[in-house]
Amino acid sequence: MESGLQALVDLWDVDRELRSLRRELSSYPAEEKRRLERIQSLRQNSDRIRDGVRELQARLKEIEADVSSWKERIGKLEREAYGARDNSSLYAYQHQISTLRGEIGERDEEGIGLLEQIQAREAVIAAEQAKIDEEEKVLAEFRANVAREKSQIDVKVAELKKLRDAKLGGVGPAHLQIYEKMISSSERQPLAQVHDRTCQNCFTELTLNDYARVRSGKVVVQCKSCHCILYTNV
Ligand SMILES: [Zn+2]
C-alpha cells in the first residue's frame, strides 16, 4: 500500500478507538438518568401507599374516638339505670346500652380490619424501601465505576491523541482533507477496504477504472455510493 494511504488507515485505527471511547463516555448520563428514574418511580409508589396508610390511620382514630365516647355514654346510662324508678325506664336504658354495645362491637371489627390493612401496607412499604436501598447502592457503585472508568478513558484519550498527532504527519493533504470531513460526523465511516473490486462498507462494485486508481494508491478515490475513501491491501 502507498505509504500516505497506510498512514491514513493507521489514523483511522486511532480515531476509531477514540470514537468508541467517546461513545462510551456519552452513554453514562443516559444510564444514570435511567437508574434515577427507576428510584424515583419506586419512591412515588411508596409515597402513594403511605398516603393510603395515613387515610386508614385517620379512620382508625375516628373509630377510637367514637368508641371511647360511646363507652362514656354507656357508663352514664348505667348509672342512670341504677336509679330507674320503674321497669319500663330500666328497659329503655338497657335497650340504649345494648344498642351502643352493638355499635362498639361493629366499630371494633372495622378497626381490626383496618389494622390488618395498615400492617399489610406497611410490609409492602418496607419491601419497597428495601428495593430503593438496593437501587441506591447500585447507583452509588455505578457512579464510582463511572468516575474510575472516566479517568482511565481520559488517560487513554490523551495517549491516543498523541499517537494521532504522530500519524497525521504521514497523511497527504488531499487525503486528510476528505478524511477530516468524513469523520466530523460521528456515525460516518471514513475509510473502506476494497475486496473483489467491491467496497466493503456498502458493497457497491467499483468500475475497473476506479479499481485501478485505488490500486495505484496515488490519488484519493471515494466510493461512488457511500463516499468512503477506498484502499486495498494490494
Ligand atoms: Zn461504499
Boltz pocket constraint, residues with backbone or C-beta under 6 A from the ligand:
constraints:
  - pocket:
      binder: B
      contacts: [[A, 192], [A, 199], [A, 200], [A, 201], [A, 202], [A, 203], [A, 204], [A, 223], [A, 224], [A, 225], [A, 226], [A, 227], [A, 228]]
      max_distance: 6.0
